[in-house]
Amino acid sequence: MTILPQATPDSEPSSFGFLITLRENAPCSRVDLLRYLDQHKIGTRLLFAGNVTRQPYMNGREFRVSGDLAVANAITERSFWIGVYPGLTTEMLDHAADKISEFLGVGF
């Protein structure tokens, strides 16, 4: 259902958020999942990256595109952050994981 990030070898990331990307064949849209999480008091943020050529700022600007931008489009359409900063308790993180699991119909 999701594509999860992996730390690179010999790295020790300290994240404020955890990036989640829904797979193309996911049983829901990102909008549906984020709406559900919001209803359950779970904050999320969109990732400002992906295909920036689709941002309104780029209208009328000159730029060069290399390739079909399929991965960039997937990030633009299906990725989001969920908070994991150190101030969150285990109970809060479990609540978020349980709600995502519940919505997607999978067990973590």
N, C-alpha and C positions, 0 to 999 in steps of 0.2 A: 504493500500500500504506500509506503513512504521510502524516500531516499534520505539516509541520515549521513551527517558528516563524519569523517574519520580524521583523527590527528595524524599528522605526518610523523615519520620516524624521528626519534630523539627530540620531540617537542613536548611541551607541557602547557597546553592552552589554559587560559583562565577566562572563561566566557561569561558575559553578561546575559547572553541569550543562546538558545539552542536552535539552529536552523533546521527546519523540516520542509521537505519538498514532497508533495503528493505525486505519486506516479501517474502517468497518463491514463492508465486504466483504473484509477481509484474510483470507488463507488460513489464519490461525492465531489463537489467542487470545493475549492479553497474558501470561497465566500460562504458556503453552507457550514463548513467546519468552523470558520472564524466566528460566524454568527452564534453558533451553538456554544463555543467556548466563552464568548462574551456574555451570553445569558447565564453562564455558570461562574461569572466573576473571574475569568482567566484572561489576563491581558496578553495580547499578541501585537506584533508589529510587522509590517511588510518590509521586505528587503529592498532597499534602493540600489538596484543593480540589474542584472539581466540585460534585456534588450533596451538600452537607454534611447535608441533611435525612435522608440514608440512614445517617449515622453513629450508632452506638449512643448516643452522648451526647444525641442529639436525641429519643430515646424519651421520651414523656411531657411534652415541652416544647411550649409554644405558639409557633407561627411562622406566617408568611404565605408562600404560594407564588404567584409571578406567572408564568404561562405553564406550558408542559409540561416545562421543564427538560431538553429533549433534548440540548442542548450540554453542560450540566452532567453529565448521565448519561454521555455519551460520554467526557468527561474522567475521570470516576470509574471507568469500566470499561476504557478503552483507552489511557490515558496513563501514561508513566513517564519518569523522568530517567535519563540516562546521564552519567557524570562526564566533564568536560572541563577540570578545573581545571589551572592552569599546571604543576603537578608531573608531569603525564602526558607521556610522550615521544611523538614522532611514531609510533614503532613500536607503542606501546600503543594509541594512537588508531586506527592502521591495523588492528590486530588486532580491535578492537571493531567497526569498520566492516565488515571482512571477514566476521566472524561473523554480524552482522546480515544482510548481503547474502546470505551462504550459506544462512542459515535461511529467509529470505524468497524465495530463488530469483531474486534480481535482482542487477544489477551497478551499483555506484556509480561 
